[in-house]
Amino acid sequence: KDIRKRQHLMERSFARSSRYGFKRARWRRLWRVKIQELLTATVQNILVYVRYAKDRR
């Protein structure tokens, strides 16, 4: 039961990140791809915080 819940959350998280270009690297070189991944994850986390703050009001 717990695995299914976590799997559902991770699938949703991956779907959101793929909307922001997580599936395809924009640049070459590994360090540039890592920067892109970090920026994508940062944007995704900021949006989660914004939604959470909006729901608390």
C-alpha positions as CSV (number, residue, x, y, z in Angstrom):
1,K,0.0,0.0,0.0
2,D,2.8,2.4,0.9
3,I,4.7,1.5,-2.2
4,R,1.8,2.3,-4.4
5,K,1.3,5.7,-2.8
6,R,5.0,6.6,-3.2
7,Q,5.0,5.3,-6.8
8,H,2.0,7.5,-7.6
9,L,3.7,10.6,-6.1
10,M,6.9,9.9,-7.9
11,E,5.1,9.4,-11.2
12,R,3.4,12.7,-10.8
13,S,6.7,14.4,-9.9
14,F,8.4,12.9,-13.0
15,A,5.5,14.0,-15.2
16,R,5.8,17.6,-13.9
17,S,9.5,17.6,-14.4
18,S,9.3,16.3,-18.0
19,R,7.0,19.3,-18.7
20,Y,10.0,21.6,-17.8
21,G,12.3,19.8,-20.1
22,F,13.8,17.1,-17.8
23,K,13.7,14.4,-20.4
24,R,15.9,16.1,-23.0
25,A,19.1,17.9,-22.3
26,R,19.4,21.3,-23.8
27,W,23.2,21.4,-23.7
28,R,26.1,19.1,-24.2
29,R,28.7,18.2,-21.5
30,L,27.8,16.4,-18.3
31,W,28.3,19.4,-16.0
32,R,25.9,21.5,-18.1
33,V,23.3,18.8,-18.0
34,K,23.7,18.6,-14.2
35,I,23.1,22.4,-14.0
36,Q,19.9,22.0,-16.1
37,E,18.7,19.2,-13.8
38,L,19.3,21.2,-10.7
39,L,17.5,24.2,-12.2
40,T,14.5,22.0,-13.2
41,A,14.3,20.5,-9.7
42,T,14.6,24.0,-8.1
43,V,11.7,25.3,-10.2
44,Q,9.7,22.2,-9.4
45,N,10.3,22.7,-5.6
46,I,9.5,26.4,-5.7
47,L,6.2,25.6,-7.4
48,V,5.4,23.0,-4.7
49,Y,6.1,25.6,-2.0
50,V,4.0,28.3,-3.7
51,R,1.0,25.8,-4.0
52,Y,1.4,24.9,-0.4
53,A,1.5,28.5,0.7
54,K,-1.5,29.3,-1.4
55,D,-3.5,26.4,0.1
56,R,-2.7,27.5,3.6
57,R,-4.4,30.9,3.1
